[in-house]
Amino acid sequence: MVIREWEGVALIIGAGDIGRCIFDYLSTVSPKLDVYICGRNQHNNKSIYLDLENDNSFASFEKQIELFKKPLRFVINTSGFLHSNLVKPEKRLSHVNRSSIIKNFQINAIAPILIAKSIEKSIRADCPFSFASLSARVGSIGDNRLGGWYSYRASKAAQNQFLKTLSIEWSRKYPFSIVSILHPGTCDTKLSKPFQSGVDKGKLFTPYQSCEYLLNIISDQKPSDSGKFLAWDGSSIPW
């Protein structure tokens, strides 16, 4: 993997199952990278506090990463929201409500572009840099054949548009940058747990499997690949 040879700073946004797995993996295989995990839960001295729903937290986060002496090389956003005790994916129109829409958009659409805004000053124009964020196949408008899950689908589609637009701007400002929009497949995590019964055999991945698939894609990409919406196996997903 090319990532193994990178030197600088890597930020993993989100301390869920996939985020922690990527943090552990990179910390082991990439000795030249200083890897930090960012979220509301502080795990160790390689943790940076970030509340994705709080603008003041983003401001503090930006100031903290500007203090790094090494170049920022890799950022991956693994955060996402689908359900909670109070919010469930809508099966039909009658289930749609304002608070659920806002909650989904806060984490799935607004947070990724604010992360990009926060890290922009730390990107070097002369240095290869990768920014990746986890989306979902159900965020594809062209691939929507089942309906339902209004807020989750729409928030992921909005993220895709934000990051596609970002990839165009950064290609001009940072010619060695790559923006990746990635579907990790259905992973055995808390997010997908209530919805795993319909997953085909062999298509429910462990966090470690998803981690390897995602990092392999990122490692193989070139700046000309920036802005693509890709599945875990590297195949393109329609917008």
Phi, psi and omega in degrees: 000136179295325182304327181300334185266354182290150178232128181146219185241138174238136179243127175253114181267121181105123184254031175280193186300312182290318180300314180294324179294316178295319177301311181297318183296309182294324179298332182272314189265349183238076185296340180273354178261133169271108188260129178237145176250134190239127179178190182279339179262124181267117185262324184197190181285000174256024179253141175237130183286133175206120174257110187293350180252014185230116182296324178296325178294321177297319180297317178293319178301315181299316180296323182291317183285340176291345181276349180297138179276331180270156181291146174284122186246330190209127174226129175231128178265113180254005183287156177187156178226131176231320183204163173210188177297334184256337185241128177236152175299137184283127176275338180209168184303323183295344180273349185288134174213159187300316185295323179292319178299312182297317180299313179298316182291325179304313185271316190274335184242309185287316183303314182300320182285331175287328173298314179300317179298320183291328184268349190303319182294342182264001178274135177259132184293340183260010188231130176305137184212139180236128173240118181235150177218141181280124174250212179201146178301327180291351173280354178284125176287319181292335184259008183279103181244349185252338183073192182073180178051047187307306187292318181294312179302311185294322181291323177289322176297322178294319176301316181302318180293317177304311187282330172297316178296318178300319182299326180290315179295314182290334177296332178278319184275324184229085189297343179260010182273154176226127174253123183241133177246111195236135172260115186279003188080180177274115185251144182285081181229174178299327182297319185264351189311314183287353189237023186271349188296330182267006182281131180299149178302133180088355181251006173259107188269150169284159176304324180294319177299312179300319178303311181295316179301314183294314182291329175295318178298310182300319182294328184275350186281153175241164178307330179291346178270356186300137177093004180278149176254107191237147173275172183303333182265009178088357180282149180284143176250135178295147179292000000 
